[in-house]
Amino acid sequence: MTRATLSQVLQPALRGGHAVAGLVCLGWEDARAFVAAAEAEAAPVILQAGPGARRHMPLPVWAAMFHALADAATVPVVSHLDHGQSAVECEEAIRLGFTSVMFDGSRLPLDDNIAQTRAVVEMAHAAGVSCEGEIGFVGYQDGAEGLGTDPGEAARFAAETGVDAMAVSIGNVHLQTDQAAQIDRDKLAAIEAATDVPLVIHGGSGLPHALRRDLARQTAVCKFNIGTELRMAFGAALRDTLAAQPHTFDRIALLSAVEPALTDRARAVIRDLR
């Protein structure tokens, strides 16, 4: 069994000057490919079930799938609820055996975000589970505009909530399809100076790969959420498969053919952060 909590993989990353990939899953094929990639790179991995994935498939199914993969893996695997919308949702994930939850109170007023995040942290820690929170608001490409993280508010948030990891908004954007994000290094340095909590970059697909490598090695950013980049790789591989096998109709055959390309892309992501 190699189920791990977020703290169990991020604290060594913080001490060792590297980061761990939080890979956004949409189904069995990509989750299996991501664990295969982590094993090939001898690195831990964080499997993430986000709001879209949970709308598509019930949380108990995600739990069972993640835990089956973790229990058969040779590397630490974190099962992570990404962007939990309420304490109730986080409580369900904890009850189902998720080893990590994120409570996303980033749209709330600061005091409410702190109070609600702290309550989820206390619930998670009582069950031996890690908790990630977000301060500031990471925006979306072609969607809601981001609100940058204030270093003073980040220091207060970290101290008063007890989060195991803190997502920040420093130029990163969700769902970005190119690698054009500009990170505010001065703001990042100020946040690092104010707290010793491992930091998280959501929207990691939008960062130039060289910048991801640099941040992983030189800063307290210990977790990069990667989703869009991998979904694009999945889509490209599926289109290639359909073009090469126009008469194949079996779902298992089609989706299984996509896994090698997805594993290769995930290996490159993981390798960049080591």
N, C-alpha and C positions, 0 to 999 in steps of 0.2 A: 504493500500500500504506500503510495507517495502523495497522498493528499496533503497540501500545505496551506497555511494561512498567508495572507498578504505580508504580514510582518516577517514571517519566516523566510521570505525570499527578498524583501526590500531592505531589511536591515543589513544583511551581508552585502547587498549591492551598494548601499550607502557607504559602508566601510571599505569596500573593495574598488570603488571607482568605476562602476558599470551600472547598467540598467536592465530591467526585465520587460519583455514585451507583453502588453495586455492586448490579446488578439480577439477581435470581435467576431463571434460565431453566429451563423445563420442556420446551420444544419449539421447533420452528422458528418458529411463528407469534409467540410472545412475543419470542424473540431478535430476529427481524426488526423487530418493532414497536419494540423498545427502541433499536435502531440508528437507525431512522427518527426516533424522538423526539429522540435525541442530535443528529442532523443538523439537525432543525428548530430546536433550541435552540443550535446551534453550540457544543456542549460535548462533552468526552470522556465515555466511558461504560465501565463495567467489566461484562462479561458473565460471569456466575458459574454454574458447574456444581457443584451441591452433592451430598451423598451420595444423596438421594432421586432426583435426576435421573440420577445415574450407575448406580443400580440399575435404572432404567427403560430406559436407553439406554447402550451402551458408550462408554467414554471416547474411543476413536478417532473415533466419529461426532460427538461434541461438538466435538472439536478441528477436524475438517474443516468443520463448520458455522460455528463461531466465526470461523475463519480466512477462509472465503469471505465472510462478512459484513464482516469487518475490511478485507479487501483491496479491497472495492468501496466502502468508506465514505469520506466526506470529513472525518471527525473521528477523533481517536485512539480506538481500541478495544482494551481489555485483555481477553485471554482468561484467566480466573482459575479455578483449581481451589479450590473453597471447602471448608473442613473436610476437608482431606486427612488420612486416618486413619493413614498410615504413610509411612516414607521410600520404600518401594517404590511406593506409589501416586503420590507426588510425583515420583519418578524417571520413571514412565511418562508423566505429564503433561508433564514437561520434554522428554522424548524426542519426544513428539507435537507439540511446538511451542507449548504453552501459554506465555504470556509472564509468568505470575504463578502462584504456588502458595501456599496456606495450609497449613502443618502445624499441626494442632490437638492440642497436648499439654496442654490445659488441665485434663484430669482426672488428669494425672500429678503425682507429688511435684515440688516446685520444681526440685531438682537434675536430675531426669530430664527434665523439660520443657525446661530450658535446654540440656542436652547434646544431646537429640534434635533440638530446633529448630535449634541451631547447626549440626549436621551437614547438615540440609536446606538451611539458608541457604548454607553453603559449596558444596553441590552446585548449588544454583540459580544463585548468583553466577558460578560457573565456566562456566555455560552462558549467561550474560547475561540471566538471569531473576530477577524480584523474588520476595521471600518475605515473607509475613505470618505472625505468630505470635499466640498468645493467652495472656494472663496473668490469673489469676482464672478464673472459670467463668461464662459467661452461661447462665442457666437457661432453662427452657422453660415457657410457659403450660400448665398442666395436666400438667406433667412434672417433670423433675429441677429441684431448687431451685438457684438460682445461688449462687456464692461470690464475694463482692466482691473487686476487685483491691486489693492492698496497695501503696501508692505506693513503699515501699522495695523490695519485690520487683519492681515494674515497672521501677524504675531498674536493678536488677541484671540483669533479664531483657533489657532493651534493650541494655545495655552488653556483656553476655557472649554474646549470640546474633548481634548485627548485623542484626536484622530490619529490613526496609524499612518496615514498618507493624506496629502493635501493637494488637490487639483487647483491649478492657478491659470489665470488668463493673462498672458504676456505677449500677445500677438498671434497665438495659435487659434485655429478656426476648425470647427467640426465640418466634415464632409467635403474638404477641399480636394479637388481632383488634380491639381498641379502642385509642385513643390516650390511655392513662392512665399510662404509665410516668413515674416520678419519678426524675430524674437527680440524683445526689449531686454538686452543683457544687463543694463543698469538696474532695471526693476527687479530682475531675477536675482542679481547680487544683493540688493537690499532685502529681498524676501529671505534669502539664505542667511543673511546676517542676523535676521530677527527671529529665526526659529531653526531647530535641528530636525524637523519632521521631513521624511522623504517626500519629494515633490513629484507631481504627476502632470504630464502634458497630454491633454485630450486633443484630438485632431492631429495626431502625429504623422498621418499620411501627408499633410500639407507642408512638412518641413523638408528642406533639402537633405539628402541622405548624409552628406558630410557634416551638416549642422547637427543632425541627430547623433552622429558618432561623437562629435565634440562635446555636446551637452551631456551625453552619457558618461564620458570620461572625466569631465572637468567641473561638473556642477552637482548639486544635490537632486537633480531630476533623476529619479530611479525607476520610473515607470512611464512608458510611452504607449498610449492607446492607438492601435493601428487597425483600421477597419476599411476605409474607402480603397486604399491601395490594394488590399487583398480581394475585395469584391471586384475590383476592376480586373485583377488577374484571373479570378474565377470566370468572369463573363467572357474574357478573351479566349480562355482555354475551352470553354463550352462552345463558343461559336466555331472555333477551329475543329473541335470534335464533330460537331454537326455537319460542317462542310466536308470533312474527310469521310464521314460515315453517314451519308444521306439516307440510307435505308435502315439504320439502326433505330429501333423504337423503344428498346428496353431501358427503363429509367436507371436501373442499377448499372448497366453497362455504360450508359452515357455519363453519369455522374462519377463513376469510378475512374473513368478515363481522364477526368479533370484533376484528380488528386495529385498526381506527380508534379504538375506545374505549380499547383498551389503549395505543395510542400517545399518546392525549390524557392518560391517567393518568400515564404515564411522563414525558411532557413536564412535567407539573405537579411531579412529584417532582424532576426535574433542575433545574427553574427555582427551586424552593425553596432549593436548595443553592448557588446562584450568588451 
